[in-house]
Amino acid sequence: MTELAAGAGKKAQRSWKEMYLRAVAPFVALVLLLVLGAFASPNFLSIDNLLNVLTRSAFIAIIAVGATFVISAGGLDLSVGSMVAFVASLMIMFMNSGVISSPAFMLVAAMVLAVLIGAACGLANGLITTVGRIEPFIATLCTMGIFRGLTTWLSQGGAITLRSSDLQSLYHPAYFGQVLGVPVPIIIIVATAAVGAFVLYRTRYGRHVIAVGSNEDVARYSGIPVNRVRTWTYIIQGLCVAVAVLLYVPRLGSTSATTGTLWELQAITAVVVGGTALRGGVGRIWGTICGAFILEIVGNIMLLSSFVSEYLIGAIQGAIIIIAMLVQRFLMRRT
């Protein structure tokens, strides 16, 4: 009995140690990348460059927060990139319609509309996967095609551009503005992550998300409404997409059918690199944010140095997610 207890204690200690290592690994990788970037280019560690990197990572970081909920509950959403294009298109078309004469009221109404459309798109994905009982991979692959096709139809294969100069100047600070010297997108990243972390770690719903992702049958027998929990994760994903759109539109003032291409890959990569288990049951919001920063820093290093062509960024991201999955599989076998 003593030997069994000692063996169980060692196994638990090893499990906690590996969980700790898995949690801190993204931040260690981030520090190592910063060191590598400093050697790659003398301009890498400049304040302007680092703020630019953090600002550019805003879209993927915010979307990845929602993806953390979906993946933690055992789901998957491949439609986020095309959803961005669809929501942005409808938002800009509404602002171009001129149904509200006041630019300020028009902007507020357009932002509310974008949030509602994002939530509706997320709800559609959630209902298809839960009520329709279609595998998330297939369901969101189909909605990805639907959103992308609708965007192409709305834009007639071209671009949808915000025409009002008053709206452009009014909306411009949402992406290019600063608060106490900190760019607005960075503040939005921190705020979104803080809300997501509170919901996932400090609320009953967050505990239900982890329980559903860990073992769906056990969660159902425990009285947890599995379908409702999973549907809400997709709604949260849609809301995060909408927040990303609110930052994207003032940056360029236009959108097209190619907007958001491969953003789903980047969001999933950020989530997995951040330590969230792709199988579900483990969610790390701040690790996800770190993962998004890592992806943008990799691209920035490639841009500033001549080691690897910047056109290989998609290939590098694919390799990163494969390596992250192999590391997770190795840690799972040891526990």
N, C-alpha and C positions, 0 to 999 in steps of 0.2 A: 504493500500500500504506500509506503514511504517513497519507494522508487517511482511508482506511478504518479504520485503527487509532485515529486520533483521534476519528472518528465513533463507533466502538464504545465508546471510553473515555467520551465525553460521555454516550452513552446509558446506560452502566452507572452513571455518576455520578448522572444524573438519576433512574434507577430507585432507587438507594439513598436519594437525597434524598426521593423520594416515599414510599418505604417508611417512612422515619423520620417524615415528616409524618403518615402514616396511623396510626403507632403512638402519637404524642404528641397527636394531635387530640382523643381523648376526654378526656384530662386537661386540655387547654386549655379545652375546652367545660365541664368541671366547674368550673374556676376562674371562668370567666365567669358560670356559673349562681350560684355563691356570691356574686359581686359583685352580680348582679341581685337575688338574694334579700335581700341586705343593704339594697338600696334599696327593695325591695318591703315589707319589714316590719322594724322595729327588733328584733323578737324572733327573727329568723331565725338569726342567728349566735350565739345563746346556746348554751352547752354542753349544756343539757338538750334543746333542740330538735334540735341536730345529732346527739346520741347517739340520740334518738328516731328520727330519719330513718334513720340507719345500722341501727338495730335492726329497723325495719319493712322494710328492704330485704333482710333475711336470707333469706327464703324464695325470692325471685326470684334473688338473687345466687347462692345455693347450687345451685339448679336450673339456672341459666344456665352454671355451670361444666361440668356434664354436657353441656348443649346445645352448648358449645364443642367438645367432642370429637366429638359426632355431626356437627355442621355442618362441622368441619374435615376430616372423612373423606368429605364429600360427601353426607351423609345429612340427615334432617330428622325431628323427633319432635313431632307435634302432640298427643300424648296425655298430656303431663306434668301438665296441670291436673287432668284426670279421674283420673289415676293417684294424685295426691295424695289426692283424696277417697276413692278405693278403698282405698289402703293405710291411711289414717287410720281409716276405718270398721272395717276388720278388726282393727286394733290396739286400738281402744277396745272393740270387742265381745269381744276376747280378755281384756282387763282386767276387763270386766264379768262374765265367765263364772265367775270365782272358783275356777278349777281349781288355783290355787296360793294357799295360805293366807297366806304371808308377803308383805306389800306390797312389800318390797325385791326379793325374788326374782321376784315377779310383774312388777314394772316392768322388771327386766333382761330377763326372758323376752319381754315384749311388745316391747321395743326390738329385740331380736335377731330376733323374728318380723317386725317392720316392715322391717328391712334385708333379710331373706331374700325377703319378698314383693316389695319394690321391685326387687331383683336379678332375680327370676323374671319380673316384668312387663317389665323391660328385655330379658331374654333372649328373651321371646316376640316383642317387637318386632323384635329383631335377626334371629331365625330367619325370621320372616315376610318380611322385606325381602331377606335374603341367600339362604337356602335356597329360600324360596317365590318369589323373584325378582319380588316385587311392589314397585312404586314406593313409596319411603318416604312420600310425601305421602298416597297412597291407604291404605297399610297402617296408618299411625299415625292417620289420620282414622277408620278403622274401629275400631281398638283404643280410640280416644278414646270412641267411642259405646259400646263394650262395657264399659269401666271405669265410665263414667257411668251406664249402665243397671244394672250390677250394684250400684253404690252406691245408686241409687234403690230397687232391690229390697230391699237389706239394710236400708235405713232406712224402707222403706214410705212414701217420699215425705216423711218428716219428718226429725228430727235424731237422731243417735246421740250420747248424752251419757255421759261418764264418771261413774259413780254413786258410787264409793268416795271418801269424803272423805279417807281416809288416803292413797290413791294421789294424789289431787289435791294435797294438801299436800306430799307427798314429791316429786312431779314438778314442782311450781310453780317452783323455782329454775332449772330447765333453760332457761326463757325469761326469767324476771324477775330471776334472780340476777345478781350481779356478781363479778368477780375483780379485785381491786385497783382498783375503781372503774370497770372496763370491763364493760359488759353481756355476758353469756355469748353471745348470738347474734353479736355482733361478733367475738368470739374464734373462734367456729365458722366464720364467713365467712373469716377470715384463714387458719385451719388448712386448710379445704377448698380454698381457692385455692392455698395453698402446696403442698399435695399434688398438686393438679391441674397446677400449673405444673412441678413436678419431673417428673411422669410425661410431660407433653407435650414438655418442652424437654430433659430430661436422660436419657431412656431410649430404648432401641431401639424399643420399642412406640410411643412418641410420634413418633419419626421416621417410622415406618411409617404412622401416622395421617395425617401431612401428605403423605406420598408417595401414599397411596391417594386422598386428596382432590385432589391436584394432577393426577394422571393414572392412572386405574385400570388401563389396559392396560399402561403402562410398569411400574407397580408389580407387576403379575402376572407379566410377563416377567422381572422382577428377582428373582423367587422369593418375593415377599411374599404371605402367605396373606390375600388381600383380604377374603374372607368372614369369616374369623376376626377380623381387625382391626376390621371394621365391626360385627360382632356384639358385640364387647367394648365398643365405644363406646356402644351402647345399654344394655349392662349397667351401665356407669359412669353413664349417665344415670339409670337406675333406682335406683342406690345414692345418687346425689345427691338424687333425689326423696325417698328414705327418710330421709335426714338432715334434709331440710326438714320432713318430717312429724314427726320427733322433736322439732323446735322448735315446730311448729304446734299439736300436741295440748295441751301444757301452757299455751299461750296462752289458748285458749278452752275447752278441756275437752270439746269436742263437734265434730261434723262433720255435713255434710248433702250432698245431691246437688248443691248449688250451690257447694260448696267448690272453690276452684281455678279458677273460671270465668275464662277469658281469661288465665290465667297462662302459657299457651304463647306467646301474643302478646307478653307482657312479657318472657319469657325470650329469645325470638328477637330482640326489639328490643334488649335489653341486649347480646346477642352481636354483632349487626350494628353497633350504635353503638360498641361496644368495639373495632372494627377487624377482626373475623373476617370473612373473605369468605364470603358465603352460597353461593357456588359450590364452596367447599372449597379445601383446599390452604394455608390461612393460619389460624392459631389464636392468639388473644391472651387468655390467661387473666386477667391483671390488667386488661386493657382491658375485658373482660366485667364484672368487678367494678365498674369505673368506670362502665360503662354502666348497671348496676343502680342505682348511687347516683344517677346522672343522672335516671333515671326517677322515683325516689322524691323527689328534690329538686324536680323539676318539679311533682309532685303536692302537695308541701308548700308551694311558693310559691303555687300556685293556691288552697290552703286558707287561707293566711295573708293573701293579698291579695284584692282584689275585681276584678282585671283580667279573669279568665276564670272561668267557673263550674267548680267541682270535678267536676260531673257530666260534663264534657267530657274527662275524663282519658283515656278509651279512644280518643276521636277524636284527641287530641294524640299519644298513643303511636303510633297508626297513621300519622299524618303524620310523626312522627320517623323511623320505619323506612323510609318512602318516601324521605325526604330523604337518609337514610344510604345507601340503595341507589343513589340518583342520584349521590351523591358518589363511591361506590365505582366505579360505571360510568364516571364521568368520569376517575378516576385510572387505570382499566384501559386506556382509550383512549389515554392519554398515554404509557403504558409500552410 
